[in-house]
Amino acid sequence: MTGSQDNIRLAISLRDGSLEKSVLFSLSQITSLPQDVTSVPRSSDLMTDAELQLTEDYDATALLEMLAAKKITAAELLSAFRKRATIAQQCTNCLTELLPEAIYDAEACDQHLAMTGRLMGPLHGIPLSLKNQIGVKSHLTNAGFVTWINNTSKDDAAIVKTFRKLGAVVFARTNQPQAGMHLETSNNIYGTTVNPRNRQLTAGGSTGGEAALMGMNASVLGIGGDIGGSIRQPAAHNGLYGFVPSPDRFSGIGVTVPTPGHDSIAGTLGPFARSLRDIELFCKAYSSTLPWIEDVSLIPGSIFSSSMGRQLDETRPLKVGLLLDDGVVSPLPPVRAVLQKVADKLRQAIDVQVTTFSPMDHAKGWEIIAANYFEDGGANIRAICEKGGEAVLPLTEWIINECQKGRKSVASSPEGLKEARDAYRQAYSDHWNQFDVDVVLAPIYPSVAGPHGATRYWGYTSIWNLLQYPAVAMPAAKLVGGVSTAELRGEYTPKNDLEKHYWEIYSAEDAEGLPIGIQVVGKRYHERMVLQASKTIEKALLAK
């Protein structure tokens, strides 16, 4: 890989040169960073009280109201988030660059408001960050591969064009793993993104750079991608909200992937946010532009359209199925404790009816989705790595091996793999219908964030990608009050090798104070129902 080292150094130099110079750390500050860096933006004394308040205390909806009332300017807001993003990068290695043109975009928002008295759009002046694979015109889009390190996007990705038209200020791009197929974030260009609450632990992936940035309160809205958990799992590890719709709701034009044309399992873009209302703001603003007119692959209708799918019956309680254990990897003590608190809260709510939802052979579901991930068995990813002279990283190797193992047990032909996929989807829909529920509430991950390189199970999230079911990720531990020391040290008896692996890497001491997420899942194209149900569930969890 020696021939690529100069290009890697250049990429890192370009990233570092894009940072806000006024908040760069000294070498001694960098070497003395604590394990938990979430307080560093405040303790560093590099940001004003007003900047700290703007970046910490409001969601995007509240900031939009402040912008409309001229209590702040878009330029002031961007400056605060640029500073905080630079601090976040030095603490967690979350960025691939800050975009200089964002400064001019923010100024344009302010000039438009001053001249017309109107907002530029429904996301006027709101800072927006992006996963690196989402192309930005004239900027490098390497998607975590060394051989693509000098690839320059000729145009903005369709979703970037859309959000710029809506008035959002696209200001940062974030790190992702090699191949985009780890539930962690590490590549041979920028290295590993770490968890803000404990830098010895993963921030999740594959949109881990985005989640770490937002976990540091250094962005207020972000866009990631999800094909097996890559929005929900990092959201869970960083105490965030995330949303994954069914496929073909957000345009993927201009998004770089290592396996173009492979559609056995469809990924999707989706937002990270600080609140459910910000998810709603994001999606309604996007749908208002009628993106299906420009992208023929999209479903022609608003993401939260009342004409899409079955609607909630407001004359009766919300029917929630609790999936507490998927039958493959039982949740570890902290996740189990949070799930119990969630269940107790929901059972107390007068507008929620709770039942137990039993999984349908999720082990087989994992075999099927893993087998279908790479239609070429991972050959193209290996070829891309070889062309760049880079090593195939262990977690890349792991998911390719899982694909090949799945093929041996599911089917040997492409037709057989898709037939197994479709049969499982139909069988699971029939299974779901037997429970007569509106949504299913489930863990996102069997444990808290773990050590780097140790993520070996995607089943709690990938099952819904296989089924193409939409889901909202919610910061459950934040909503129900966390986990006690006694609960962190609860008993756990591993029943299989996967559970043994997760128990061996689990540390009650490290788990203290870490975020834990849940997901609210609905049937295919029932995004409106999922959002409405999430609001009802959140209200129940926050009730005293």
Protein Blocks (a to p, Z undefined) as FASTA:
>chain_A
ZZmmmmmmmmmmmmmmmpcfklcccfklmmmccfblmlmmmmnopacfklmmmmmmpcfk
lmmmmmmnopacfklmmmmmmmmmmmmmmmnopafbdcfklmmmmmmmmmmmmmnopafb
fkgoiacdddfklccehiacekopaklmmpccfbdcfklmmmmmnopacfbdcdddehhi
acbdcdfknopaddfklmkbcebjfklmmmmmmmnopafbdcdddfklpmmmmmmmnopa
cddddehkbccehiacfbghiakbccddddddfbfklmmmmmmmmmmnommlmmmkbccd
dfklckgojdddfkbccdddddfbgolagcdfklmmmmmmmmmmmmmpmkbccdddddeh
kllmmmmmmmmmpmnnommmmmmmmmnopacdfklmmmmmmmmmmmmmmomcfklmmmmm
mmmmmmmmmmmmmnopabdcddfbfbdcddehiacbfklmmmmmmnopacddddfklmnn
paafklmmpccddfbfklmmmmmmpcfklmgopacdddddddehilmmmmmmmmmmmmmm
mpZZ
